Amino acid sequence: MASKGKQESEKVKEGEQKRSAFDLFFNPLQRKKNDNPEKTKNNIFQVNRFFRGFDRKSSKTDKENEPPEESAPSVDPTPDNVNVNPDAETEPDPKLSDWWKVEQFMQKFGKKAESTSININNCDLTQTDMKELSLLVSFLPDAEEIDLSWNDLIGGSIHLLTSQFQHVCNLKILSLSNCSLTEKDFTALGESFNLIPHLESLDLSWNSNLGCSLFRISQHVPGQSSIRTLNLTECNLKLADGDSLAQAVSKMPKLEVLDLSANSEFGVYVYKFIDDLKRCSYLRELKLHGTGLQQDSIQCLSSAFQYWPYLRKLDLSCNKKAGGGFQEATAGLTSFKHLDLLDIHQCCLSRDDVAALTQVIPLLSDLKVLNISSNKMIGQSPEHLFSRLRFLPKLRSVIASNCALTKESFAALAEASRYLLDLEILDLSWNKCVGGNLQLMSGSLKYTTALHSLILSSCNLVTHDLAVLASTLQDGHLQRLLQLDLAYNDTIPDEGWGLLFESIGALKNITELDISLRPASRRNCGPWFIHFLSSLLKLPKLKEVGMQRWVLSPAEQQQLDRVCKDNLIHVIFD
């Protein structure tokens, strides 16, 4: 019996020796059976030592009695914001969670979230979306641009956004074009200006309710404002807004761009704000397209020209009542030493206006874009304005559509064009005299190697004109041409079209071609159609062809569809 008890005792001891550190650590019942505190303490030490061995790759020769607190501290590579407790739940970084919300909001509109820009223009935003956006603005402290343009359902809710502007105090660009803004919106916007002191660009264009409400904004513009660009296009501005604009620009000494276009009744009130606008000595762009300028308005405006030495772009176009007011005003253009765009199309220039402009135009040596379209006296003036263009070596765009050119004025333009080596755009459309006289331009078409747009629509072109054009192409000229517009030339017979399409394959860079007929015309394609199809295969960059009013047989239509499908060309029919 004694021998048997001894054996069982040895088995128990043997079983105890086989217990692992996991048993001591994870088996609480076993720990309760151990009445020896010293032994318990030693067992816990063994468990700690076991795990520490994995972390430090300790060898089996570690000293058994080495106290844990004296071990060399290990370098923890884990960032401070990560919870290292395996039993604790990991909490997400609140900043990452906030950015996720921004990303989800932007993805609803197919937009990418950016920390410096909130661009959700033309996305059919609703007032509910504005409320959601207002809750996210605080997560975008680095935003410098907010563009909500062309969302006409958000009118009346701008206050939801402006109330959060303290979170985007670095905002520089705010675009709210065509948002159906209300008086309430303008008030909220004005009252928020103190929260965005670095604002440089404000676009409120196409908000017709701004008329008679501009004061709601102007009275809050801070002194010495940072605004450089102010766009109030088609805002239905009225007489009362003249004083408000004067108040606003008087506090914008850094103003560079002012666009008041398409406020059809506002031009006659230029005198109300012109004195304050004179103080904007850094003005670079002034756009008064379609503002109802009259003769005295032009003269009043010209009195300020000398105060804008840096002006580069001047748009006075589509002011039909201004004709006759340029005679004295044109002399002021010489104040603009760096003017590169002058747009006075559709201003009904008088004979005296044209004569004065003819004297001044050679002095605008930096001019790059000249648009004088729809001024019939330009083509009929005895002193040909076009002959002076040779003194403008930087000229890149000449737009002289519908100027009632005569053969003499067209010849003057053709001769001057020889000196315009950087010319890129030449628009002579709706000048009937070009028809039958295109050979006058043959030399110019060879010299203007940079030309990429040639617009000769509705010019009464004939076969001889297309022969000139074809010869120019065959000689390797016009290699950079991207657009060729020959529309509304019903006077071209099949023979002329055939000559063109036999040679047009040389235009390897052309992307747009228009041979449409006039709206009242319909005509069957002739023998030239086979050459036309063949040419399409030789024009690798061609993307669009205008063929309105041309009648195709079913077979011709099928052939054209196949060629265009294979070459990704879009053909415009009726």
Phi, psi and omega per residue, in radians:
M1 nan -0.736 3.126
A2 -1.113 -0.684 3.140
S3 -1.137 -0.690 -3.135
K4 -1.169 -0.715 3.124
G5 -1.131 -0.637 3.107
K6 -1.123 -0.693 3.121
Q7 -1.114 -0.737 -3.137
E8 -1.142 -0.648 3.118
S9 -1.106 -0.687 3.119
E10 -1.164 -0.632 3.111
K11 -1.125 -0.705 3.127
V12 -1.090 -0.779 3.110
K13 -1.093 -0.661 3.130
E14 -1.128 -0.667 3.108
G15 -1.137 -0.648 3.117
E16 -1.152 -0.627 -3.139
Q17 -1.206 -0.449 -3.116
K18 -1.454 -0.192 3.113
R19 -1.156 2.387 -3.106
S20 -1.649 3.019 3.093
A21 -1.088 -0.528 3.096
F22 -1.099 -0.645 3.111
D23 -1.112 -0.712 -3.127
L24 -1.185 -0.598 -3.038
F25 -1.473 -0.697 -3.024
F26 -1.718 -0.177 -3.086
N27 -1.831 1.603 -3.083
P28 -1.145 -0.567 3.123
L29 -1.095 -0.662 -3.136
Q30 -1.171 -0.645 3.139
R31 -1.180 -0.564 3.133
K32 -1.171 -0.529 -3.131
K33 -1.242 -0.313 -3.083
N34 -1.514 1.876 -3.097
D35 -1.550 -0.095 -3.073
N36 -1.640 1.885 -3.101
P37 -1.082 -0.596 -3.131
E38 -1.157 -0.695 3.125
K39 -1.162 -0.684 3.103
T40 -1.065 -0.781 -3.141
K41 -1.063 -0.707 -3.133
N42 -1.169 -0.660 3.135
N43 -1.132 -0.727 3.119
I44 -1.100 -0.663 3.100
F45 -1.080 -0.692 -3.131
Q46 -1.118 -0.652 3.129
V47 -1.147 -0.797 3.121
N48 -1.040 -0.718 -3.124
R49 -1.156 -0.585 3.139
F50 -1.119 -0.850 3.136
F51 -1.195 -0.626 -3.137
R52 -1.122 -0.502 3.113
G53 -1.122 -0.610 3.089
F54 -1.168 -0.723 -3.089
D55 -1.211 -0.649 -3.039
R56 -1.867 0.008 -3.127
K57 0.950 0.764 -3.137
S58 -1.198 2.607 3.139
S59 -1.456 2.869 3.134
K60 -1.181 -0.140 -3.093
T61 -1.617 0.149 3.090
D62 -1.017 2.537 -3.130
K63 -1.223 2.315 -3.100
E64 -1.113 -0.626 -3.033
N65 -1.644 0.222 -3.138
E66 -1.205 2.021 -3.085
P67 -1.164 2.431 -3.098
P68 -1.054 -0.637 -3.058
E69 -1.240 -0.227 3.135
E70 -1.660 0.012 -3.125
S71 -1.219 2.641 -3.123
A72 -1.148 2.278 -3.127
P73 -1.153 2.369 3.114
S74 -1.557 2.687 3.112
V75 -1.464 2.091 -3.109
D76 -1.555 1.926 -3.122
P77 -1.368 -0.063 -3.076
T78 -1.294 2.323 3.110
P79 -1.040 2.711 -3.078
D80 -1.084 -0.512 -3.036
N81 -1.518 0.095 3.131
V82 -1.794 2.277 3.137
N83 -1.356 2.097 -3.080
V84 -1.614 -0.058 3.133
N85 -1.350 2.007 -3.075
P86 -1.169 -0.361 -3.101
D87 -1.568 -0.178 -3.106
A88 -1.636 2.602 3.100
E89 -1.331 2.371 3.135
T90 -1.340 2.168 3.140
E91 -1.619 2.319 -3.128
P92 -1.175 2.592 3.063
D93 -1.142 2.121 -3.104
P94 -1.035 -0.541 3.129
K95 -1.148 -0.702 3.113
L96 -1.162 -0.653 3.132
S97 -1.126 -0.715 3.124
D98 -1.127 -0.744 -3.140
W99 -1.148 -0.580 3.092
W100 -1.080 -0.679 3.117
K101 -1.109 -0.728 3.110
V102 -1.089 -0.786 -3.136
E103 -1.071 -0.757 3.138
Q104 -1.103 -0.688 3.124
F105 -1.117 -0.809 -3.120
M106 -1.180 -0.595 -3.128
Q107 -1.144 -0.458 3.102
K108 -1.031 -0.481 -3.090
F109 -1.896 0.232 3.122
G110 1.219 0.469 -3.115
K111 -1.965 2.731 3.112
K112 -1.715 2.324 3.136
A113 -1.257 2.314 3.095
E114 -2.313 2.472 -3.062
S115 -1.248 -0.425 -3.073
T116 -1.848 0.000 -3.057
S117 -2.604 2.392 3.006
I118 -2.037 1.690 -3.049
N119 -2.026 1.723 3.105
I120 -2.318 0.834 3.110
N121 -1.307 2.581 3.085
N122 0.976 0.845 -3.095
C123 -2.138 0.270 3.129
D124 0.978 0.732 3.105
L125 -1.090 2.559 3.075
T126 -2.003 3.055 3.104
Q127 -1.153 -0.518 3.054
T128 -1.124 -0.704 3.088
D129 -1.118 -0.658 3.126
M130 -1.113 -0.667 3.111
K131 -1.123 -0.738 3.114
E132 -1.145 -0.717 3.132
L133 -1.086 -0.689 -3.119
S134 -1.071 -0.496 3.129
L135 -1.376 -0.231 -3.094
L136 -1.782 -0.254 -3.061
V137 -1.019 -0.630 -3.116
S138 -1.135 -0.289 3.123
F139 -1.526 0.014 -3.072
L140 -2.189 1.047 -3.072
P141 -1.160 -0.302 -3.118
D142 -1.663 0.089 -3.094
A143 -1.105 2.275 3.101
E144 -2.000 -0.177 -3.114
E145 -2.470 2.350 3.009
I146 -2.258 2.079 -3.129
D147 -2.166 1.871 3.118
L148 -2.015 0.343 -3.042
S149 -1.021 2.669 3.055
W150 1.024 0.733 2.964
N151 -2.177 1.520 -2.961
D152 -1.428 0.174 3.110
L153 -1.794 0.007 -3.049
I154 -1.719 0.050 3.105
G155 -0.995 2.363 -3.118
G156 1.612 -0.058 -3.094
S157 -2.143 0.157 -3.100
I158 -1.112 -0.472 3.137
H159 -1.058 -0.470 3.098
L160 -1.102 -0.606 3.130
L161 -1.417 -0.849 -3.064
T162 -1.107 -0.461 3.128
S163 -1.179 -0.224 -3.139
Q164 -1.887 0.157 -3.058
F165 -1.130 -0.301 3.100
Q166 -1.125 -0.304 3.132
H167 -1.519 -0.211 -3.133
V168 -2.205 0.936 -3.046
C169 -1.179 -0.192 3.109
N170 -1.660 0.186 -3.113
L171 -1.009 2.285 -3.129
K172 -2.025 -0.521 -3.062
I173 -2.228 2.185 3.105
L174 -2.268 2.029 -3.098
S175 -2.065 2.020 -3.136
L176 -2.237 0.658 -3.118
S177 -1.160 2.370 3.053
N178 0.932 0.956 3.128
C179 -2.003 0.181 -3.118
S180 0.916 0.786 -3.110
L181 -1.137 2.581 -3.116
T182 -1.919 3.040 3.081
E183 -1.007 -0.658 3.113
K184 -1.074 -0.694 3.125
D185 -1.145 -0.768 -3.117
F186 -1.111 -0.675 3.105
T187 -1.127 -0.807 -3.139
A188 -1.095 -0.696 3.128
L189 -1.131 -0.816 3.139
G190 -1.033 -0.774 -3.102
E191 -1.198 -0.255 -3.122
S192 -1.626 -0.089 -3.070
F193 -0.992 -0.591 -3.127
N194 -1.184 -0.273 3.137
L195 -1.523 -0.303 -3.100
I196 -2.211 1.193 -3.037
P197 -1.190 -0.244 -3.088
H198 -1.727 0.184 -3.113
L199 -1.037 2.248 -3.110
E200 -2.011 -0.429 -3.081
S201 -2.379 2.211 3.131
L202 -2.240 2.073 -3.123
D203 -2.046 1.903 3.103
L204 -2.025 0.331 -3.051
S205 -1.061 2.677 3.076
W206 1.078 0.588 2.984
N207 -2.051 1.631 -2.971
S208 -1.170 -0.333 -3.130
N209 -1.328 -0.073 3.139
L210 -1.234 -0.380 3.108
G211 -0.971 2.247 -3.089
C212 1.177 0.161 3.121
S213 -2.193 0.118 -3.107
L214 -1.073 -0.468 -3.141
F215 -1.083 -0.474 -3.139
R216 -1.100 -0.407 3.109
I217 -1.750 -0.835 -2.998
S218 -1.065 -0.600 -3.098
Q219 -1.192 -0.279 -3.121
H220 -1.803 -0.055 3.117
V221 -1.100 2.156 -3.097
P222 -1.222 2.657 3.062
G223 -1.076 2.521 -3.098
Q224 0.983 0.788 3.141
S225 -1.051 2.655 3.127
S226 -1.519 -0.013 -3.056
I227 -1.089 2.236 3.127
R228 -1.949 -0.432 -3.117
T229 -2.270 2.207 3.116
L230 -2.272 2.036 -3.107
N231 -2.015 1.985 3.130
L232 -2.149 0.621 -3.133
T233 -1.031 2.329 3.084
E234 0.777 1.068 3.103
C235 -1.932 0.186 3.086
N236 1.061 0.681 -3.115
L237 -1.157 2.495 -3.064
K238 -2.117 -3.027 -3.125
L239 -0.971 -0.821 -3.102
A240 -1.078 -0.471 -3.109
D241 -1.301 -0.264 3.088
G242 -1.076 -0.807 3.104
D243 -1.157 -0.659 3.139
S244 -1.142 -0.698 3.112
L245 -1.145 -0.700 3.096
A246 -1.037 -0.743 3.119
Q247 -1.091 -0.688 -3.104
A248 -1.216 -0.908 -3.043
V249 -1.213 -0.395 3.105
S250 -1.144 -0.326 3.138
K251 -1.887 0.269 -3.139
M252 -2.132 1.198 -3.080
P253 -1.153 -0.303 -3.122
K254 -1.703 0.125 -3.069
L255 -1.005 2.268 -3.128
E256 -2.054 -0.544 -3.082
V257 -2.280 2.168 3.068
L258 -2.254 2.093 -3.124
D259 -2.106 1.938 3.123
L260 -1.999 0.307 -3.031
S261 -0.992 2.654 3.019
A262 1.099 0.378 2.907
N263 -1.724 1.522 -2.842
S264 -1.112 -0.337 -3.121
E265 -1.856 0.048 -2.954
F266 -1.576 -0.407 -3.055
G267 -1.055 -0.529 -3.104
V268 -1.286 -0.159 -3.130
Y269 -1.827 0.364 3.128
V270 -0.964 -0.648 -3.092
Y271 -1.050 -0.364 -3.101
K272 -1.296 -0.510 -3.075
F273 -2.115 -0.033 -3.041
I274 -1.114 -0.647 -3.127
D275 -1.130 -0.680 3.114
D276 -1.282 -0.549 3.123
L277 -1.215 -0.444 3.088
K278 -1.046 -0.486 -3.115
R279 -1.277 -0.249 -3.139
C280 -1.483 1.299 -3.007
S281 -1.236 -0.207 3.136
Y282 -1.675 0.151 -3.091
L283 -0.993 2.246 -3.112
R284 -2.019 -0.484 -3.120
E285 -2.398 2.236 3.074
L286 -2.256 2.071 -3.074
K287 -2.103 2.004 -3.123
L288 -2.196 0.624 3.123
H289 -1.056 2.208 3.030
G290 1.035 0.766 -3.138
T291 -1.845 0.114 3.120
G292 1.342 0.473 3.083
L293 -1.044 2.470 3.096
Q294 -2.071 -3.132 -3.090
Q295 -0.971 -0.851 -3.125
D296 -1.207 -0.469 3.089
S297 -1.139 -0.745 3.133
I298 -1.116 -0.726 3.140
Q299 -1.181 -0.686 3.084
C300 -1.118 -0.753 -3.137
L301 -1.104 -0.730 -3.082
S302 -1.134 -0.358 3.121
S303 -1.174 -0.288 -3.126
A304 -1.708 -0.131 -3.057
F305 -0.939 -0.681 -3.069
Q306 -1.171 -0.261 -3.122
Y307 -1.594 -0.028 -3.108
W308 -2.120 1.224 -3.061
P309 -1.183 -0.271 -3.086
Y310 -1.781 0.112 -3.092
L311 -1.059 2.286 -3.126
R312 -2.017 -0.494 -3.088
K313 -2.297 2.199 3.127
L314 -2.264 2.018 -3.124
D315 -2.059 1.897 3.110
L316 -2.042 0.362 -2.986
S317 -1.210 2.826 3.065
C318 0.991 0.745 3.012
N319 -2.147 1.461 -2.990
K320 -1.127 -0.451 -3.122
K321 -1.483 -0.004 -3.126
A322 -1.436 -0.256 -3.138
G323 -0.955 2.306 -3.091
G324 1.698 -0.194 3.141
G325 -1.711 -0.013 -3.074
F326 -1.592 -0.201 -3.050
Q327 -0.977 -0.798 3.116
E328 -1.547 -0.560 -3.059
A329 -1.170 -0.574 -3.072
T330 -1.069 -0.508 3.119
A331 -1.079 -0.532 3.125
G332 -1.218 -0.327 3.137
L333 -1.073 -0.415 -3.127
T334 -1.194 -0.192 3.075
S335 -1.247 -0.351 -3.082
F336 -1.602 1.603 -3.090
K337 -1.255 -0.316 -3.072
H338 -2.124 0.349 -3.122
L339 -1.078 2.170 3.127
D340 -2.063 -0.116 3.064
L341 -2.440 2.219 3.051
L342 -2.271 1.997 -3.116
D343 -2.086 1.888 3.116
I344 -2.245 0.555 -3.132
H345 -1.233 2.601 3.130
Q346 0.965 0.884 3.081
C347 -2.000 0.111 3.125
C348 0.897 0.878 -3.141
L349 -1.018 2.411 3.101
S350 -1.488 3.006 3.107
R351 -1.048 -0.700 3.119
D352 -1.193 -0.625 3.091
D353 -1.063 -0.799 -3.110
V354 -1.139 -0.704 3.132
A355 -1.091 -0.727 3.126
A356 -1.180 -0.708 3.136
L357 -1.150 -0.618 3.122
T358 -1.070 -0.604 3.140
Q359 -1.309 -0.543 -3.033
V360 -1.558 -0.575 -2.977
I361 -0.944 -0.635 -3.138
P362 -1.142 -0.319 -3.098
L363 -1.475 -0.140 3.141
L364 -1.625 1.135 -2.952
S365 -1.167 -0.293 3.124
D366 -1.629 0.031 -3.046
L367 -1.105 2.306 3.136
K368 -2.016 -0.543 -3.103
V369 -2.233 2.184 3.105
L370 -2.243 2.026 3.116
N371 -2.055 1.901 -3.125
I372 -2.142 0.421 -3.083
S373 -1.055 2.719 3.050
S374 0.994 0.642 2.969
N375 -2.161 1.635 -2.959
K376 -1.143 -0.445 -3.123
M377 -1.220 -0.307 3.129
I378 -1.132 -0.711 -3.133
G379 -1.335 -0.339 -3.050
Q380 -1.844 -0.026 -3.118
S381 -1.207 2.404 3.131
P382 -1.149 -0.552 3.053
E383 -1.654 1.877 -2.979
H384 -1.288 1.989 3.095
L385 -0.992 -0.660 -3.052
F386 -1.101 -0.507 -3.125
S387 -1.136 -0.367 -3.126
R388 -1.499 -0.139 -3.101
L389 -1.173 -0.328 3.136
R390 -1.081 -0.329 -3.121
F391 -1.547 0.132 -3.132
L392 -2.019 1.344 -3.014
P393 -1.145 -0.331 -3.117
K394 -1.611 0.011 -3.063
L395 -1.079 2.227 -3.119
R396 -2.025 -0.384 -3.090
S397 -2.415 2.132 3.052
V398 -2.092 1.969 -3.119
I399 -1.996 1.825 -3.060
A400 -2.210 0.737 3.135
S401 -1.209 2.441 3.018
N402 0.975 0.884 3.121
C403 -1.888 0.215 3.123
A404 0.918 0.805 -3.133
L405 -1.076 2.514 2.973
T406 -1.759 3.015 3.108
K407 -1.075 -0.616 -3.122
E408 -1.205 -0.798 -3.136
S409 -1.215 -0.584 3.073
F410 -1.162 -0.675 3.102
A411 -1.133 -0.648 3.104
A412 -1.134 -0.701 3.094
L413 -1.148 -0.743 -3.140
A414 -1.075 -0.706 -3.137
E415 -1.193 -0.759 -3.134
A416 -1.142 -0.562 -3.099
S417 -1.092 -0.407 3.109
R418 -1.067 -0.431 -3.093
Y419 -1.671 -0.062 -3.106
L420 -1.693 1.329 -3.015
L421 -1.243 -0.344 3.141
D422 -1.751 0.195 -3.097
L423 -1.072 2.222 -3.115
E424 -1.966 -0.569 -3.090
I425 -2.246 2.201 3.082
L426 -2.276 1.979 -3.114
D427 -2.032 1.902 3.113
L428 -2.031 0.337 -3.056
S429 -1.059 2.657 3.079
W430 1.090 0.528 2.988
N431 -2.057 1.756 -2.993
K432 -1.108 -0.430 -3.072
C433 -1.222 -0.259 3.122
V434 -1.129 -0.607 3.120
G435 -1.028 2.192 -3.126
G436 1.483 -0.091 -3.092
N437 -2.219 0.255 -3.082
L438 -1.112 -0.352 3.122
Q439 -1.079 -0.355 3.083
L440 -1.134 -0.425 -3.118
M441 -1.665 -0.037 -3.025
S442 -1.027 -0.724 3.120
G443 -1.155 -0.725 -3.136
S444 -1.119 -0.690 -3.135
L445 -1.121 -0.397 3.092
K446 -1.441 -0.573 -3.080
Y447 -1.470 -0.526 -3.096
T448 -1.449 1.361 -3.056
T449 -1.264 -0.254 -3.107
A450 -1.626 -0.028 -3.041
L451 -1.052 2.197 3.094
H452 -2.143 -0.146 3.066
S453 -2.394 2.086 3.101
L454 -2.135 1.978 -3.024
I455 -2.017 1.925 -3.097
L456 -2.206 0.570 -3.121
S457 -1.229 2.530 3.105
S458 0.919 0.895 -3.132
C459 -1.996 0.163 -3.117
N460 0.997 0.724 3.135
L461 -1.162 2.628 3.125
V462 -2.222 -3.109 -3.081
T463 -0.989 -0.727 -3.102
H464 -1.079 -0.620 3.133
D465 -1.154 -0.721 3.126
L466 -1.259 -0.462 3.044
A467 -1.155 -0.677 3.083
V468 -1.113 -0.768 -3.137
L469 -1.135 -0.743 3.136
A470 -1.113 -0.724 3.126
S471 -1.093 -0.678 3.119
T472 -1.098 -0.705 3.136
L473 -1.193 -0.729 -3.136
Q474 -1.104 -0.490 3.125
D475 -1.435 0.036 3.058
G476 1.532 0.311 -3.135
H477 -1.672 3.005 -3.133
L478 1.048 0.600 -3.091
Q479 -1.179 -0.384 -3.123
R480 -1.683 0.101 -3.080
L481 -1.109 2.236 3.112
L482 -1.874 -0.527 -3.086
Q483 -2.300 2.247 3.056
L484 -2.247 1.980 -3.076
D485 -1.979 1.913 3.119
L486 -2.074 0.388 -3.072
A487 -1.139 2.761 3.044
Y488 1.074 0.468 3.022
N489 -1.864 1.210 -3.135
D490 -1.154 -0.201 -3.106
T491 -1.340 -0.169 -3.138
I492 -1.417 2.114 3.107
P493 -1.379 3.054 -3.128
D494 -1.024 -0.642 -3.131
E495 -1.045 -0.714 3.137
G496 -1.138 -0.777 3.097
W497 -1.093 -0.647 3.112
G498 -1.068 -0.758 3.126
L499 -1.073 -0.709 -3.135
L500 -1.127 -0.844 -3.024
F501 -1.336 -0.227 3.003
E502 -1.314 -0.336 -3.055
S503 -2.031 -0.265 -2.987
I504 -1.181 -0.261 3.103
G505 -1.050 -0.240 3.121
A506 -1.322 -0.265 -3.110
L507 -1.486 1.310 -3.036
K508 -1.172 -0.300 -3.087
N509 -1.842 -0.003 -3.065
I510 -1.158 2.400 3.136
T511 -2.034 -0.433 -3.105
E512 -2.305 2.321 3.099
L513 -2.402 2.273 -3.133
D514 -2.244 2.074 3.097
I515 -2.163 0.436 -3.086
S516 -1.059 2.677 3.071
L517 -1.647 2.951 3.126
R518 -1.103 2.704 -3.089
P519 -0.971 -0.554 -3.087
A520 -1.531 0.024 -3.029
S521 -1.816 2.707 2.955
R522 -2.578 2.420 -3.023
R523 -2.721 2.438 3.106
N524 -1.349 2.543 3.058
C525 -1.203 2.503 -3.112
G526 -1.774 -2.807 -3.130
P527 -1.050 -0.324 -3.130
W528 -1.180 -0.265 -3.025
F529 -1.074 -0.632 -3.136
I530 -1.153 -0.639 3.078
H531 -1.216 -0.585 3.098
F532 -1.102 -0.839 3.115
L533 -1.058 -0.743 -3.139
S534 -1.101 -0.659 -3.115
S535 -1.196 -0.562 3.137
L536 -1.056 -0.556 3.138
L537 -1.278 -0.271 -3.089
K538 -1.757 0.013 -3.072
L539 -1.987 1.503 -2.982
P540 -1.154 -0.380 -3.081
K541 -1.819 0.023 -3.123
L542 -1.158 2.217 -3.103
K543 -2.054 -0.425 -3.033
E544 -2.536 2.342 3.106
V545 -2.277 2.167 3.061
G546 -1.588 2.118 -3.136
M547 -2.327 0.633 -3.099
Q548 -1.113 2.422 3.134
R549 1.299 -0.050 3.018
W550 -1.385 2.378 -3.101
V551 -1.802 2.168 -3.129
L552 -1.932 2.492 3.017
S553 -1.267 2.852 3.106
P554 -0.966 -0.674 3.140
A555 -1.178 -0.740 3.125
E556 -1.136 -0.682 3.124
Q557 -1.105 -0.732 3.139
Q558 -1.138 -0.733 3.113
Q559 -1.116 -0.762 -3.133
L560 -1.134 -0.737 3.135
D561 -1.043 -0.715 -3.102
R562 -1.173 -0.770 -3.134
V563 -1.122 -0.773 -3.102
C564 -1.190 -0.628 3.105
K565 -1.154 -0.738 -3.119
D566 -1.203 -0.488 -3.057
N567 -1.943 0.151 3.081
L568 0.973 0.849 3.119
I569 -1.889 2.299 3.113
H570 -1.692 2.140 3.135
V571 -1.841 2.261 -3.123
I572 -1.726 2.000 3.034
F573 -1.881 -3.027 3.092
D574 -1.161 nan nan
